[in-house]
Amino acid sequence: MDTKWEENCIQGLSKGDKKSFELLFLHYQPKLVYFLCGFIKDSELARDMSQDVFLSIWNNREKLSEINSFKAYLFRMGKNAICNYYDHSLVNEKFKDEELSRPVETDNIEESIYARELEESIEIAVCQMPPQRKLIYTMSRIDGLNNSEIAQQLNINKRTVENHITVALADIRKRVKNRFIVFMLNLACALCTTLLTYI
């Protein structure tokens, strides 16, 4: 997309121009859906999430006059949507971390780096779990056993299994969020260093 053309669309959108919004939506929505689907593995849900992201952009369109890159702004919102999705999933005990741990195919360098960071965060979180929690988590998420089967094999209470899994998922969420913050800070520093070479 031509930079000047995009800048004009951003300025138009910030002033409430629906045509500018439509043009940006048509160009970026498929890319955002692809990115989201790479993490949540549900194309329909990814489309719904992308619609919510663009709705939020429209509702806060006045702020767009302050941004330098619509793409960076859009994908930052997409990453926040992913974190919010897994937050909600954790609360409802539907967090499918094995989906996150699968490699994400993408042709965008920044997205690829973020995907690798995410995978490494999950691996580190699992490795640092206490032995029993790690074992229960592995039996549940890797071996595919249900809570009753795990309790029977380990000769422990089913509630104990549920508690370990809940804590394990909370550990993963915390690790993922912290790693994301570090990643963004490192990325910002790298960009600043690159820009300084041109000054």
RANORZI-V700892 format. One record per residue. RES is the residue in three letters. SS is DSSP state (a for helix, b for strand, c for the rest). BURIAL is 1 if it has 16 or more other C-alpha atoms within 10 Angstrom, else 0. Layout:
<<RES,SS,BURIAL> <RES,SS,BURIAL>>
//
This chain:
<<MET,c,0> <ASP,c,0> <THR,a,0> <LYS,a,0> <TRP,a,0> <GLU,a,1> <GLU,a,1> <ASN,a,0> <CYS,a,1> <ILE,a,1> <GLN,a,1> <GLY,a,1> <LEU,a,1> <SER,a,1> <LYS,c,0> <GLY,c,1> <ASP,c,0> <LYS,a,0> <LYS,a,0> <SER,a,1> <PHE,a,1> <GLU,a,0> <LEU,a,0> <LEU,a,1> <PHE,a,1> <LEU,a,0> <HIS,a,0> <TYR,a,1> <GLN,a,1> <PRO,a,0> <LYS,a,1> <LEU,a,1> <VAL,a,1> <TYR,a,1> <PHE,a,1> <LEU,a,1> <CYS,a,1> <GLY,a,1> <PHE,a,1> <ILE,a,1> <LYS,c,1> <ASP,c,0> <SER,a,0> <GLU,a,0> <LEU,a,0> <ALA,a,1> <ARG,a,1> <ASP,a,0> <MET,a,1> <SER,a,1> <GLN,a,1> <ASP,a,0> <VAL,a,1> <PHE,a,1> <LEU,a,0> <SER,a,0> <ILE,a,1> <TRP,a,1> <ASN,a,0> <ASN,c,0> <ARG,a,1> <GLU,a,0> <LYS,a,0> <LEU,a,1> <SER,a,0> <GLU,a,0> <ILE,c,0> <ASN,c,0> <SER,c,0> <PHE,a,1> <LYS,a,0> <ALA,a,0> <TYR,a,0> <LEU,a,1> <PHE,a,1> <ARG,a,0> <MET,a,1> <GLY,a,1> <LYS,a,1> <ASN,a,0> <ALA,a,1> <ILE,a,1> <CYS,a,1> <ASN,a,0> <TYR,a,0> <TYR,a,1> <ASP,a,1> <HIS,a,0> <SER,a,0> <LEU,a,1> <VAL,a,0> <ASN,c,0> <GLU,c,0> <LYS,c,0> <PHE,c,1> <LYS,c,0> <ASP,a,1> <GLU,a,0> <GLU,a,0> <LEU,a,1> <SER,c,1> <ARG,c,0> <PRO,c,0> <VAL,c,1> <GLU,c,0> <THR,c,0> <ASP,c,0> <ASN,c,0> <ILE,a,0> <GLU,a,0> <GLU,a,1> <SER,a,0> <ILE,a,0> <TYR,a,1> <ALA,a,1> <ARG,a,0> <GLU,a,1> <LEU,a,1> <GLU,a,1> <GLU,a,1> <SER,a,1> <ILE,a,1> <GLU,a,0> <ILE,a,0> <ALA,a,1> <VAL,a,1> <CYS,a,0> <GLN,c,0> <MET,c,1> <PRO,c,0> <PRO,a,0> <GLN,a,0> <ARG,a,1> <LYS,a,1> <LEU,a,1> <ILE,a,1> <TYR,a,1> <THR,a,0> <MET,a,1> <SER,a,1> <ARG,a,0> <ILE,a,0> <ASP,c,0> <GLY,c,0> <LEU,c,0> <ASN,c,0> <ASN,a,1> <SER,a,0> <GLU,a,0> <ILE,a,1> <ALA,a,1> <GLN,a,0> <GLN,a,0> <LEU,a,0> <ASN,c,0> <ILE,c,0> <ASN,c,0> <LYS,a,1> <ARG,a,0> <THR,a,0> <VAL,a,1> <GLU,a,1> <ASN,a,0> <HIS,a,1> <ILE,a,1> <THR,a,1> <VAL,a,0> <ALA,a,1> <LEU,a,1> <ALA,a,1> <ASP,a,1> <ILE,a,1> <ARG,a,1> <LYS,a,0> <ARG,a,1> <VAL,a,1> <LYS,a,0> <ASN,a,0> <ARG,a,1> <PHE,a,1> <ILE,a,0> <VAL,a,0> <PHE,a,1> <MET,a,0> <LEU,a,0> <ASN,a,0> <LEU,a,0> <ALA,a,0> <CYS,a,0> <ALA,a,0> <LEU,a,0> <CYS,a,0> <THR,a,0> <THR,a,0> <LEU,a,0> <LEU,a,0> <THR,c,0> <TYR,c,0> <ILE,c,0>>
//
